[in-house]
């Protein structure tokens, strides 16, 4: 399988998922997210997990990418599992029911993250913006700034891998200067990471200011030209298969 160094970064390829229209992939991502949260446990979640495995294989996305995407929220997910499993009122102990419920929620979140990473790693940000703008086009009639929303989403998606790369670069630079980011107690580690977060936010604001100046110099408006043609047969097959799979997962 192909390895993506930065979770969510677009990786060029010629897989079936790469060839799908961004509109079809957005609809499939929405259906997958709904199925992941609406499918009953455990068999419905098993069907959703099989769909995720098929998606990762079809897009040649490494499962390690999904794990790296979950790493920033690992502490919060672990605390949610512990808080639902440990009983402090009445008879203190561990609730098997609470543990199963929290584990199911964590599984649902992991599945949604997996689908989102497979989508973002096979779809370039401009195509995401075009697909989102095309799907939201009917909202123009009621005054919704579809072009501005699509461009904002595209820029946000572009900044995610840039932010990860910037964190790694600053962290390596601070360690080369002798900073000890992972030593000492919790309070000391939080203070040490201030050496990374402060230059990170400064760099992100500088990038945002440069981007805004560039867009202003080019007389950017929220008007966009629709370049997407009609959906191909492969896109319709993917939409029908995704709809049938999502209904089967929810109906179990």
VOSEMAR-910103 format. One record per atom (N, C-alpha, C): residue in three letters; x, y, z. Coordinates in pm, whole numbers, padded with zeros to 5 digits, always signed. Example, Ala and Ser with C-alpha at 12.3 -4.5 7.8 and 13.67 -1.06 7.14 Angstrom:
BEGIN
ALA+01319-00569+00780ALA+01230-00450+00780ALA+01320-00330+00780SER+01285-00225+00708SER+01367-00106+00714SER+01290+00003+00787
END
This chain:
BEGIN
UNK+00082-00120+00000UNK+00000+00000+00000UNK+00086+00125+00000UNK+00034+00231-00051UNK+00103+00359-00058UNK+00097+00428+00076UNK+00206+00485+00117UNK+00214+00552+00246UNK+00210+00702+00227UNK+00121+00767+00300UNK+00111+00912+00297UNK+00176+00966+00424UNK+00281+01047+00408UNK+00356+01094+00523UNK+00272+01182+00613UNK+00197+01271+00555UNK+00114+01362+00632UNK-00031+01320+00620UNK-00098+01286+00730UNK-00239+01246+00720UNK-00324+01354+00657UNK-00402+01316+00556UNK-00490+01409+00490UNK-00430+01480+00371UNK-00298+01468+00350UNK-00236+01534+00236UNK-00267+01457+00108UNK-00290+01531+00001UNK-00321+01467-00127UNK-00198+01395-00181UNK-00219+01271-00225UNK-00112+01190-00284UNK-00157+01149-00423UNK-00092+01197-00528UNK-00134+01163-00665UNK-00132+01012-00688UNK-00223+00965-00768UNK-00232+00824-00799UNK-00329+00799-00913UNK-00341+00673-00951UNK-00429+00635-01062UNK-00527+00527-01019UNK-00566+00528-00892UNK-00657+00426-00842UNK-00801+00458-00883UNK-00889+00363-00854UNK-01031+00383-00885UNK-01086+00502-00809UNK-01047+00518-00683UNK-01097+00630-00603UNK-01043+00762-00656UNK-00920+00763-00704UNK-00865+00885-00762UNK-00944+00930-00885UNK-00994+00834-00962UNK-01062+00867-01087UNK-01207+00911-01066UNK-01261+00893-00946UNK-01399+00933-00922UNK-01413+01084-00923UNK-01531+01128-00964UNK-01562+01271-00962UNK-01568+01320-00817UNK-01517+01442-00788UNK-01521+01490-00649UNK-01662+01502-00594UNK-01761+01529-00679UNK-01900+01534-00631UNK-01946+01398-00583UNK-01912+01293-00657UNK-01949+01157-00616UNK-01878+01120-00486UNK-01752+01159-00473UNK-01679+01125-00351UNK-01734+01201-00231UNK-01776+01325-00251UNK-01835+01400-00140UNK-01965+01337-00093UNK-02049+01295-00188UNK-02175+01229-00151UNK-02147+01098-00081UNK-02049+01022-00130UNK-02014+00896-00065UNK-01957+00919+00074UNK-01880+01026+00091UNK-01826+01058+00225UNK-01939+01093+00321UNK-02037+01169+00274UNK-02150+01203+00359UNK-02230+01078+00396UNK-02255+00990+00298UNK-02328+00867+00326UNK-02249+00777+00421UNK-02118+00773+00406UNK-02035+00690+00494UNK-02038+00743+00637UNK-02033+00875+00652UNK-02036+00934+00786UNK-02170+00907+00855UNK-02278+00921+00779UNK-02411+00893+00837UNK-02421+00746+00875UNK-02372+00657+00789UNK-02378+00514+00819UNK-02293+00480+00941UNK-02177+00545+00956UNK-02090+00515+01070UNK-02156+00550+01202UNK-02235+00657+01206UNK-02299+00698+01332UNK-02438+00637+01349UNK-02501+00594+01241UNK-02637+00539+01251UNK-02640+00387+01255UNK-02532+00322+01216UNK-02531+00175+01212UNK-02533+00118+01353UNK-02615+00017+01377UNK-02618-00043+01511UNK-02495-00128+01536UNK-02456-00137+01661UNK-02343-00221+01699UNK-02396-00360+01740UNK-02320-00468+01712UNK-02188-00463+01648UNK-02188-00490+01498UNK-02298-00553+01447UNK-02295-00600+01309UNK-02300-00485+01210UNK-02375-00381+01241UNK-02377-00267+01152UNK-02240-00201+01142UNK-02173-00187+01257UNK-02038-00131+01256UNK-01941-00221+01181UNK-01963-00352+01188UNK-01877-00444+01114UNK-01890-00422+00963UNK-02013-00400+00918UNK-02034-00373+00775UNK-01968-00240+00735UNK-01979-00139+00820UNK-01914-00011+00792UNK-01762-00028+00789UNK-01709-00108+00882UNK-01565-00132+00885UNK-01518-00204+00759UNK-01599-00299+00709UNK-01564-00364+00583UNK-01562-00264+00467UNK-01656-00171+00470UNK-01656-00066+00368UNK-01531+00020+00376UNK-01486+00050+00498UNK-01365+00129+00514UNK-01243+00052+00462UNK-01237-00078+00493UNK-01126-00160+00443UNK-01124-00160+00291UNK-01242-00177+00231UNK-01250-00176+00084UNK-01207-00040+00028UNK-01244+00068+00095UNK-01205+00201+00050UNK-01054+00222+00060UNK-00995+00179+00171UNK-00851+00193+00188UNK-00774+00111+00084UNK-00824-00008+00055UNK-00757-00092-00046UNK-00772-00030-00184UNK-00893+00017-00217UNK-00918+00074-00350UNK-00839+00203-00371UNK-00818+00281-00264UNK-00743+00406-00276UNK-00594+00390-00244UNK-00554+00268-00204UNK-00415+00240-00167UNK-00367+00333-00057UNK-00452+00351+00041UNK-00419+00432+00158UNK-00380+00340+00273UNK-00268+00365+00333UNK-00219+00279+00440UNK-00303+00296+00566UNK-00336+00185+00635UNK-00407+00198+00763UNK-00329+00279+00866UNK-00196+00282+00851UNK-00116+00363+00943UNK-00151+00510+00932UNK-00196+00552+00814UNK-00237+00691+00796UNK-00357+00724+00883UNK-00451+00630+00893UNK-00569+00650+00978UNK-00528+00660+01124UNK-00434+00575+01165UNK-00388+00578+01304UNK-00317+00710+01335UNK-00238+00759+01241UNK-00173+00889+01264UNK-00274+01002+01266UNK-00382+00988+01189UNK-00486+01090+01193UNK-00561+01092+01324UNK-00569+00976+01391UNK-00637+00969+01521UNK-00547+01006+01638UNK-00417+01011+01614UNK-00325+01036+01724UNK-00348+01167+01797UNK-00378+01280+01726UNK-00402+01405+01802UNK-00519+01397+01899UNK-00619+01312+01868UNK-00736+01302+01956UNK-00732+01177+02042UNK-00617+01109+02047UNK-00609+00983+02121UNK-00635+01003+02270UNK-00581+01111+02327UNK-00599+01136+02470UNK-00745+01162+02503UNK-00813+01243+02421UNK-00954+01273+02446UNK-01039+01147+02433UNK-01009+01064+02332UNK-01084+00940+02314UNK-01061+00844+02430UNK-00937+00837+02477UNK-00907+00749+02591UNK-00979+00796+02717UNK-00981+00927+02739UNK-01050+00981+02857UNK-01201+00955+02848UNK-01258+00964+02728UNK-01401+00937+02713UNK-01432+00791+02744UNK-01343+00701+02703UNK-01365+00558+02733UNK-01358+00535+02883UNK-01259+00593+02948UNK-01243+00573+03092UNK-01359+00635+03169UNK-01401+00754+03129UNK-01509+00822+03201UNK-01641+00747+03190UNK-01663+00678+03079UNK-01787+00601+03064UNK-01778+00462+03128UNK-01655+00412+03144UNK-01639+00277+03198UNK-01631+00275+03351UNK-01573+00379+03409UNK-01553+00381+03555UNK-01677+00437+03622UNK-01727+00366+03722UNK-01844+00406+03800UNK-01796+00450+03938UNK-01832+00573+03977UNK-01791+00627+04106UNK-01906+00643+04203UNK-02029+00634+04154UNK-02148+00651+04238UNK-02210+00513+04264UNK-02255+00492+04385UNK-02315+00364+04419UNK-02209+00261+04449UNK-02197+00161+04363UNK-02094+00059+04378UNK-01980+00091+04281UNK-01871+00146+04332UNK-01759+00180+04243UNK-01705+00057+04172UNK-01664+00077+04050UNK-01610-00033+03970UNK-01608+00004+03823UNK-01602-00098+03743UNK-01599-00081+03598UNK-01730-00131+03539UNK-01794-00046+03463UNK-01920-00080+03398UNK-01892-00139+03260UNK-01929-00265+03242UNK-01909-00330+03113UNK-01995-00263+03006UNK-02117-00226+03044UNK-02206-00160+02950UNK-02150-00024+02907UNK-02099+00052+03003UNK-02041+00181+02968UNK-01915+00166+02884UNK-01835+00063+02914UNK-01715+00038+02835UNK-01751+00003+02691UNK-01853-00081+02673UNK-01895-00119+02537UNK-01952+00001+02462UNK-02029+00084+02534UNK-02088+00202+02468UNK-01981+00300+02425UNK-01884+00328+02512UNK-01778+00422+02476UNK-01687+00365+02368UNK-01662+00234+02372UNK-01580+00173+02267UNK-01648+00183+02131UNK-01780+00168+02129UNK-01854+00181+02003UNK-01845+00322+01949UNK-01853+00422+02039UNK-01842+00561+01994UNK-01704+00589+01937UNK-01600+00536+02003UNK-01464+00555+01952UNK-01449+00489+01816UNK-01507+00372+01799UNK-01502+00304+01670UNK-01571+00386+01561UNK-01684+00446+01593UNK-01755+00529+01496UNK-01670+00649+01453UNK-01606+00713+01550UNK-01521+00828+01518UNK-01403+00784+01432UNK-01343+00669+01467UNK-01230+00620+01389UNK-01271+00588+01246UNK-01390+00533+01228UNK-01438+00502+01093UNK-01457+00629+01011UNK-01517+00731+01071UNK-01538+00857+00999UNK-01403+00920+00962UNK-01309+00917+01054UNK-01176+00971+01025UNK-01110+00894+00911UNK-01127+00763+00910UNK-01070+00682+00802UNK-01128+00718+00667UNK-01259+00733+00658UNK-01321+00773+00532UNK-01277+00912+00489UNK-01268+01003+00584UNK-01227+01140+00551UNK-01083+01145+00501UNK-00995+01066+00562UNK-00855+01065+00517UNK-00842+01000+00380UNK-00920+00894+00355UNK-00917+00833+00222UNK-00966+00931+00116UNK-01066+01011+00152UNK-01117+01111+00058UNK-01016+01221+00032UNK-00958+01275+00139UNK-00865+01388+00123UNK-00734+01347+00057UNK-00691+01222+00078UNK-00565+01178+00018UNK-00578+01142-00129UNK-00701+01133-00179UNK-00723+01101-00321UNK-00789+01215-00398UNK-00811+01328-00333UNK-00878+01441-00398UNK-00799+01568-00374UNK-00750+01634-00479UNK-00677+01761-00458UNK-00771+01869-00407UNK-00720+01962-00327UNK-00806+02068-00271UNK-00885+02148-00374UNK-00829+02183-00491UNK-00914+02253-00590UNK-01034+02171-00634UNK-01015+02039-00649UNK-01127+01954-00687UNK-01232+01947-00576UNK-01186+01949-00449UNK-01280+01953-00338UNK-01366+02078-00344UNK-01300+02192-00370UNK-01373+02318-00376UNK-01473+02317-00491UNK-01432+02264-00606UNK-01522+02258-00721UNK-01641+02166-00693UNK-01614+02051-00632UNK-01723+01959-00600UNK-01819+02016-00499UNK-01765+02081-00394UNK-01851+02141-00293UNK-01935+02253-00352UNK-01874+02335-00438UNK-01948+02445-00501UNK-02057+02392-00593UNK-02028+02282-00664UNK-02128+02225-00754UNK-02247+02168-00677UNK-02219+02102-00564UNK-02328+02044-00485UNK-02411+02151-00415UNK-02347+02263-00382UNK-02417+02371-00313UNK-02474+02476-00408UNK-02459+02453-00537UNK-02503+02552-00636UNK-02649+02594-00620UNK-02744+02504-00590UNK-02884+02549-00574UNK-02904+02653-00464UNK-02810+02659-00367UNK-02825+02755-00258UNK-02796+02899-00301UNK-02740+02916-00421UNK-02716+03052-00470UNK-02846+03130-00484UNK-02955+03058-00512UNK-03083+03125-00535UNK-03136+03193-00410UNK-03091+03147-00292UNK-03137+03208-00168UNK-03030+03299-00108UNK-02928+03332-00186UNK-02828+03428-00141UNK-02711+03371-00064UNK-02692+03241-00064UNK-02579+03180+00007UNK-02452+03199-00076UNK-02344+03252-00018UNK-02219+03271-00093UNK-02147+03138-00114UNK-02192+03063-00211UNK-02139+02927-00233UNK-01991+02932-00268UNK-01951+03024-00356UNK-01812+03032-00396UNK-01719+03062-00281UNK-01759+03155-00193UNK-01675+03189-00078UNK-01664+03072+00020UNK-01774+03001+00041UNK-01771+02885+00132UNK-01680+02776+00077UNK-01693+02750-00053UNK-01609+02646-00115UNK-01461+02684-00109UNK-01429+02810-00137UNK-01290+02853-00131UNK-01237+02848+00012UNK-01318+02886+00111UNK-01275+02878+00251UNK-01246+02735+00292UNK-01332+02643+00249UNK-01310+02501+00280UNK-01183+02450+00213UNK-01160+02492+00090UNK-01038+02450+00019UNK-00913+02502+00089UNK-00916+02628+00130UNK-00799+02686+00198UNK-00775+02616+00332UNK-00883+02588+00406UNK-00868+02518+00534UNK-00806+02381+00515UNK-00850+02310+00411UNK-00794+02178+00384UNK-00648+02187+00344UNK-00612+02291+00271UNK-00473+02310+00234UNK-00385+02337+00357UNK-00440+02407+00456UNK-00361+02446+00572UNK-00339+02330+00670UNK-00421+02226+00662UNK-00403+02114+00756UNK-00268+02046+00738UNK-00233+01997+00617UNK-00098+01936+00604UNK+00014+02037+00623UNK-00007+02163+00585UNK+00094+02265+00608UNK+00120+02285+00758UNK+00013+02281+00837UNK+00028+02297+00981UNK+00105+02181+01042UNK+00076+02059+00997UNK+00148+01941+01047UNK+00296+01950+01012UNK+00327+01987+00889UNK+00466+02000+00848UNK+00536+02111+00926UNK+00464+02220+00953UNK+00524+02331+01028UNK+00554+02289+01172UNK+00464+02211+01232UNK+00488+02163+01368UNK+00612+02074+01373UNK+00625+01982+01277UNK+00742+01895+01273UNK+00870+01974+01252UNK+00865+02074+01166UNK+00984+02154+01138UNK+01028+02234+01261UNK+00931+02298+01329UNK+00965+02378+01447UNK+01011+02288+01561UNK+00946+02173+01577UNK+00987+02082+01684UNK+01129+02032+01663UNK+01164+01996+01540UNK+01301+01951+01512UNK+01401+02065+01535UNK+01363+02187+01497UNK+01452+02300+01518UNK+01474+02328+01666UNK+01368+02319+01745UNK+01382+02344+01889UNK+01463+02233+01957UNK+01445+02110+01913UNK+01526+02002+01970UNK+01672+02018+01934UNK+01700+02066+01812UNK+01838+02089+01773UNK+01903+02199+01857UNK+01820+02290+01910UNK+01872+02397+01998UNK+01880+02353+02144UNK+01847+02227+02171UNK+01859+02175+02307UNK+01731+02173+02386UNK+01616+02202+02325UNK+01489+02200+02397UNK+01449+02056+02429UNK+01398+02033+02548UNK+01353+01902+02591UNK+01201+01905+02602UNK+01134+01869+02492UNK+00989+01882+02485UNK+00915+01767+02552UNK+00978+01653+02565UNK+00911+01533+02618UNK+00973+01485+02748UNK+01032+01574+02823UNK+01092+01537+02950UNK+01028+01616+03063UNK+01028+01557+03182UNK+00971+01624+03298UNK+00824+01592+03317UNK+00762+01664+03411UNK+00621+01644+03440UNK+00531+01707+03336UNK+00399+01692+03361UNK+00301+01741+03265UNK+00310+01893+03250UNK+00322+01966+03361UNK+00329+02111+03356UNK+00454+02157+03281UNK+00565+02091+03305UNK+00688+02129+03238UNK+00679+02102+03088UNK+00614+01993+03050UNK+00599+01963+02908UNK+00510+02066+02838UNK+00404+02108+02907UNK+00316+02210+02848UNK+00392+02339+02827UNK+00473+02379+02925UNK+00552+02500+02910UNK+00655+02485+02799UNK+00715+02365+02788UNK+00814+02345+02684UNK+00752+02353+02545UNK+00629+02304+02531UNK+00564+02308+02401UNK+00523+02449+02361UNK+00531+02543+02456UNK+00510+02682+02419UNK+00614+02731+02320UNK+00735+02670+02324UNK+00839+02705+02229UNK+00804+02662+02087UNK+00710+02570+02074UNK+00665+02525+01942UNK+00539+02599+01900UNK+00446+02617+01993UNK+00316+02674+01957UNK+00325+02822+01921UNK+00409+02896+01992UNK+00420+03040+01963UNK+00471+03065+01821UNK+00584+03008+01780UNK+00627+03030+01640UNK+00532+02965+01539UNK+00460+02860+01580UNK+00363+02798+01489UNK+00251+02896+01455UNK+00192+02959+01557UNK+00083+03053+01533UNK+00133+03176+01457UNK+00254+03220+01487UNK+00310+03334+01413UNK+00326+03299+01266UNK+00378+03180+01238UNK+00395+03138+01100UNK+00263+03121+01027UNK+00161+03066+01096UNK+00031+03048+01032UNK-00035+03182+01001UNK-00026+03275+01093UNK-00083+03408+01067UNK-00009+03478+00954UNK+00122+03457+00946UNK+00198+03517+00836UNK+00156+03456+00702UNK+00137+03324+00698UNK+00090+03259+00575UNK-00048+03311+00536UNK-00136+03322+00635UNK-00272+03370+00606UNK-00269+03514+00554UNK-00183+03597+00611UNK-00175+03736+00565UNK-00119+03742+00422UNK-00018+03659+00392UNK+00036+03656+00257UNK-00067+03606+00157UNK-00146+03506+00197UNK-00249+03454+00108UNK-00357+03559+00083UNK-00399+03629+00189UNK-00501+03733+00171UNK-00450+03845+00080UNK-00323+03883+00096UNK-00267+03988+00009UNK-00261+03942-00136UNK-00224+03814-00156UNK-00217+03762-00293UNK-00355+03757-00357UNK-00456+03715-00281UNK-00592+03710-00336UNK-00644+03851-00365UNK-00610+03945-00279UNK-00654+04084-00302UNK-00586+04143-00425UNK-00455+04115-00443UNK-00383+04167-00559UNK-00437+04110-00689UNK-00491+03988-00683UNK-00545+03925-00803UNK-00694+03953-00821UNK-00747+04047-00742UNK-00888+04088-00752UNK-00981+03968-00739UNK-00958+03889-00634UNK-01040+03768-00615UNK-01183+03806-00580UNK-01277+03737-00639UNK-01418+03745-00602UNK-01467+03604-00576UNK-01586+03591-00518UNK-01637+03458-00487UNK-01704+03391-00607UNK-01692+03451-00723UNK-01751+03391-00842UNK-01657+03282-00895UNK-01716+03166-00926UNK-01639+03054-00976UNK-01701+03002-01104UNK-01615+02956-01194UNK-01661+02896-01318UNK-01670+02746-01300UNK-01787+02691-01329UNK-01807+02547-01314UNK-01735+02474-01426UNK-01634+02391-01387UNK-01555+02317-01485UNK-01588+02168-01485UNK-01675+02126-01397UNK-01708+01984-01387UNK-01817+01949-01487UNK-01796+01841-01559UNK-01895+01792-01654UNK-01992+01696-01589UNK-02071+01625-01669UNK-02164+01526-01613UNK-02089+01408-01551UNK-02154+01342-01458UNK-02093+01228-01393UNK-02075+01112-01492UNK-01964+01042-01479UNK-01936+00927-01564UNK-02006+00803-01510UNK-02000+00695-01589UNK-02065+00571-01546UNK-02002+00517-01419UNK-01870+00530-01405UNK-01803+00484-01284UNK-01853+00558-01161UNK-01881+00687-01175UNK-01932+00765-01062UNK-02071+00717-01020UNK-02157+00690-01116UNK-02291+00641-01084UNK-02286+00503-01019UNK-02196+00418-01068UNK-02180+00285-01006UNK-02135+00300-00861UNK-02039+00390-00837UNK-01992+00411-00700UNK-02102+00467-00611UNK-02184+00558-00662UNK-02293+00615-00582UNK-02397+00509-00547UNK-02433+00426-00644UNK-02533+00322-00618UNK-02478+00220-00519UNK-02353+00179-00538UNK-02294+00081-00447UNK-02281+00138-00305UNK-02243+00265-00294UNK-02230+00327-00162UNK-02366+00339-00094UNK-02470+00376-00170UNK-02604+00388-00112UNK-02655+00253-00064UNK-02633+00147-00144UNK-02677+00014-00102UNK-02601-00034+00021UNK-02471-00007+00024UNK-02391-00047+00140UNK-02433+00028+00266UNK-02458+00160+00255UNK-02499+00239+00371UNK-02635+00193+00424UNK-02729+00165+00334UNK-02861+00117+00377UNK-02849-00018+00446UNK-02764-00105+00391UNK-02746-00237+00453UNK-02684-00225+00592UNK-02588-00133+00609UNK-02524-00116+00740UNK-02621-00062+00844UNK-02707+00031+00803UNK-02803+00091+00898UNK-02917-00003+00927UNK-02954-00087+00830UNK-03069-00176+00847UNK-03040-00298+00932UNK-02912-00330+00954UNK-02879-00448+01035UNK-02912-00428+01182
END
